[in-house]
Amino acid sequence: MDPDVIMTGLTKELAAELKTMSKTKDLNEKEAHSRIIKNLCQSLGVFFDLMNEMMPFDPDDDLDDEGIPF
């Protein structure tokens, strides 16, 4: 599977869970949603760690001289 598709899906699920949790009043339901959110964040973290290993951030890169492009 394509990692971009997986990350996009995880991000959408995370946003949906956050929205659902914000509307939930019951404490037990909030806890259940918080566990789901934690698992989704950990899953995204796996991809971020993998990207970091593949393309590590170099603080001495010339990007500092150019500034942020946005």
GIWOKA-V501229 format. One record per pair of residues at least 6 apart in sequence whose C-alpha atoms are under 7 Angstrom apart, sorted by sequence separation. I is the first residue (numbers start at 1). J is the second residue. If there is no record, write none. Layout:
# GIWOKA-V501229
((I;J) (I;J))
This chain:
# GIWOKA-V501229
((24;30) (21;30) (21;33) (17;33) (17;37) (14;37) (14;40) (10;40) (10;44) (7;44))
